[in-house]
Amino acid sequence: MITNQIVYSPTIRTDQAKLFAVYSLLEQMRLEHNRVGDIARSDWENSKGRWVEYAKIFSEKQLPLLVEQNRLRNALRRIAYSDEVWNGLSDEERADYTNKQVEVKWAVKSEPTLVSSDLLDDLKRVKLYELSKLSVADPLEDFGTYTETDPGTDNLSVATNQITFTNLDRESGDYVLKDFGAAHFGNFEHLYKWCCTALGAGSYAVVWHVGNDATPDVYSNPAIFTYIWFRASANSYVYLGERTASYQEDSSNLGYEKFNVPYYLTTKKDATALTSKIYTDAARTVLYDTLSLAITDNTFRYMTPCCTFGGSGAFDINGYSADLDLQEAAGASIPIIMHHRRILGVS
């Protein structure tokens, strides 16, 4: 059977077996990406422009696999929960389901599988030094041109390229926002960095948010966003989410109390495909995880590099959101991949 340029063997019949096969393909693609990345890093000055082109090709080849992954895991989620029941669950209940599926992926992604794909084969045929050099320079956003709302708490400190949050809780209503005009953000790719310096169980911080509400949080409708959550299990998670009439998210487990560890994200919206690649280095050459969702193709007005989560609960978190590049003036980014780990999305 052929689906989205993926060939499943006759023995792979169920959606769960197909999902495990797609996990394997994504892992093989990650390994190929890192192999080429090793070559790029060995001669970075001559390779970085070509690496930008390679990263674009990689994203194009990876996307159909992520789309198939989303289709399969959403089908499996609907077996466990109807859409009506799912939308009635609490944030914590949805997160529990999502994170359990993340562990399943982590357990099976390296298993051998009887599946093939032209997408992977094509990627393996790409030769780095045959690619053209693309521009890598692009200005960062000046947060001094954004509007800060910090109602009586002084939880936010805004510098030119960094927003530091201190004792930020989910209900304080703090945010830093800029109005770019109606429907400004359609398809895009944004680069940004975030780090936690201290957090407590149950604490949240939103570190990237695009929406149409001038008072943003994760309950804004419609909106797409990235947030950090430190759960009572003492694990830190990063989530990619969408809020419309319903809610969906994808998550990655960053491990136990990840203090003072910066992460570098590349978040891309292409019509109904939303992806976020999580890197552990500033050059975006070590990929930790890729989050993905199938979303509604909305356009957005407001860019928010930091805001409170919303709802109730005074659980404090410290950290920063920094180095936002909207990539509206010049080139793209520069990636490689460490650890394509723990991916699960639901809708």
N, C-alpha and C positions, 0 to 999 in steps of 0.2 A: 504494500500500500504506500502511495506517495502523498504526503501532506506537507505543504509549505517547503518543498525541496528536501524533505526528509523521507528516507526509504525505510519503512519498518519491515522486519522479516515476518513471515506468516505466523511465527510463534508469539509475536508481540501483538496481542489482541485487545487487552483491556486498557482503559484510560490510565490506570495506575502504572501498568507496565510501559506504556508509551511515555508517560511522564518521567519514569526512571531512565528511559533511554535518552530522552532529551537532556536530562541532567548530565548524562555521560558525554553527550556531544558538546555541551557547553563547557564541561571540564576539559575536554580535549582541545577545544578552541582556546581556552585560557592558557593552556600549556604551550600551544603554538605561539600565541601572542607573547608570552614571556620569553620564549626562545629567541624570537626576533628582537625583543627588547634587550636581551643580553648583548646582541650584536650592536644595537644602536648605542648602548651605554659605553661600549668599548671605544667608540670614536664619536663622542657626543657632539662636539662642535661641528663636525661634518654631517652628522646624522639627524640633528634635532628637527630641521625643516622637513626632511623625508619622513621622520617619525610622525609628524602631524598628518601627513598624507596616509601613512599606514594606519594610524588610529582611526581615521575616517573610514577606510576600507574595512577595518575590523568591526566597527560599529554597524556598518551596512550588512556585513555577513552575520553578525550576532543577532541582529534585530528579529529576523524571521523565527529564529529558535526561541527567543524570548516571547514572541507572540504565541507560538505553539505551546510553550510552557504555561503561559497565562490561560490559554483556552482550556488546557487539560486540568490545571489545578482549580480553576473556577468550576469546571464540571464536577470534579470530585467534592468541592466544597458544597455544592448544591445538593449532593447526595446526603451530606451530613446536616445541612441547614438550608431550608428554602430561603429565597431572598427576603421574604417577609419576616421570618424568624431571625435571620442574620441581622437585618437592620434594627431589630428590637433588642439585640444584645448590647451590653455595656461595652465601653472601650476595653476594659480589662478582659472581658470574656472573649471578645474578638481577638485580642492580642494573645491570649492563651492558646487559642486554636492555631493562629498563624505561627507562633513560635514553636509549637509541637511539630508542625509540618516542616519548619526550617531544620529541625533536628533530623527528620527523615531524609531530607535532601543531603545533608552533611554525611549521613551514614551510607548512602548509595551512589553518590556522584562518581566515585572512582571505580565502580564495579564494571567489568567488561559487558558489552551489550551487542546484540545483533541488529545494529542500525547503522546507516550511513547517510551522508549528506553532501551534496555538491558544494554547499556553503563552506564546510570545513575543507574539502578538497581544494576549492578555489583559493582559500586563505593560505593554504600550505604552498601554493604555487607563486605567491607574491614574493618578489625579491626586493629587499629594502633599497639597495643601491641603484635599482632601476627606476625608482620613484622620483618624481620632481620635488623640489624643495618648496614648501609653503611658508608663509609668514607666521611667526609665533608671537609677535608683539601685539599687545592690546591694553589700553588703559584700565586701571581699576576704578570702581565707583568711589566718588568722594562723598562719604556719609555726612559731611558738613552741609551738603545740599539737600539732605533728607529732613523730614519733620520728626522730631522726637516728642513722644508723649510718655510721660513718666509721672503719673498722678500721685504726688506727695510721698513717693517712696524712695526716689533717687537710686533706683536699682540699675539704671543704665548709665554708662559713660561712653560718649561718642567721640571717637578720634577720626582722622581722615579716612583710614581704610579699615578700622576695627571698631566693633561695638562690644564693650565688656559688660557682662551682666553679673550682678552680685546679689545674692539672696533673692533671686527671682523665683516667685511662686506662680502657680497656674492661674490665680484669680486676680492678680494685681492690675491687669489691663495695660501693661507697658508695651510700647512698640516704637520702632523707627521705620518710617514709611516714606515713599516718594510716589507722587501721582505722575504717571507717564502719558496719561490721556487714554480715552476709551479705546479698547481693542488693540492696544499697543503690542501686547505679548500674544502672539499666535503660536507659530513654531519658533523654537529657540534652543540654544544651548548655553547654560550658565555655569561658571566656575566659581567656587567659593570654598572657604576653609572654616572649620570650627574646632573647638577644644573645650573640654570640661576640666575645671581645676578643683572643684569640690561639689559633691552632690549627696543627697540623702534619699533613702528608699521612698519611691513614689513621686520623685521630682521630675519635672519636664522643662524643656526649653525648645522653642521653635527657632531654627537657625536659617531658614529660607522659606519664603512664603510669597506666592503670586496669587492675587485674587481681585475681586471687584468690590470689596468692602473696605471702607476707609477706617474701620476699627477692627483690625485683623486678629483672628486666632484660628484654631483648627475647626471651629464651628462656623466660620464664614462660608457662605454658599453663593457661587461656586468658588473653589480655591484648590490649589495644589501646594504641597508643603513638605518640608523635612523637619523632623523633630527628634530630640534625644529623650529617652526615658530610662531612668534608673529604677529597676524593679526591686521588689522586696527580696527577690532571690539573690540580690547582690550582683546581678549582671546588668551591664549597660547595653541598651539597644538603640539603634538608629532606625527610624521609620520614614518611608516615603508614603504619603497619603493623598487622597483626593476626597473632597467633600462636595457632593451635589445633593440631590434629594436623599441619597443614601450615602454610605461611607465605605471606603475600602483602603487597605494599606498593605505594604510589603515591609519586611523587617530583616535586620541583620543583628546577630548577637556579637557585640564587641568584646565580650568577656567580662571578667571580674574587675570592677572599680577602675575603669580606664581614665585615671587622672593625668592631666598634663600631657596627653597624647593627642597631637593634632591630626585631623583627618581632612583630606582634600577631595571635594566632590565635584563631579561633572554631571549635571542634571539636564536632560534633553527632553523636549516635547516635540514630537513629530506627529501631528494630527491626533490620533487616538492612542498613540504609543508614548508612554512616559517611562524613562529609564534614569537611573542614578547610579553612577559608578563611584565607588568609594576607594580612594587611594591612601596610602600611608606615607607618601613622599611628595614634596612640593613640585617636583617635575612631572608628577603623575605617571610614573614608570612602574609602580608596584600596586597592582589592583587587589584589593582585599575582598571586594564583593560587588555584585551588580544587582540592584533592586529594579523591579519593573512592574508596571500596571497597565492595563487596558482602560483608558479613561474616556470621558466625554470630550469632544473636540470644542472646548470653549476658548474664548479669547479673554484676556485679563488686562486690568488697568494699573493696579498698584503693585509695586515691588517692596517687600518687607524683609530685610536681612536679619531681623531679630524681633520676636514678640513673645508674650506669654501664651501658654497653651489654651487657656480658657477653662470654664467650669469652676469647680470649687476645690480647695485644698491648699494649705499653706506649706508646701514642701519645697524647701529652698534648693537652688542650684546656682553654681558659679561657673563662669567660663567666658568664651567670646566667640563671635562670628566675625569673619574677616575676609579681606582680599576678594571681594565680589567683582567678577568680570562678566558683564552681560554679553560680551563678544559682538557688539553692534558696530564696532569701528574697524576691526581688522580680522586677524586670522583665528585659528582654533587652538586646541590644547595639544598636549604632548603625552600620551599614556603608555604603561606596561602592567603586568598583573601578578600579584603574589598568590592570591588565595581566593578563588571564586567560590565563596562560602555562604551557606545558609541563606538561600533565597526562597521566599514564598510570598505570593500575593493573593489576595482574595477580593471579590467584588460582590 
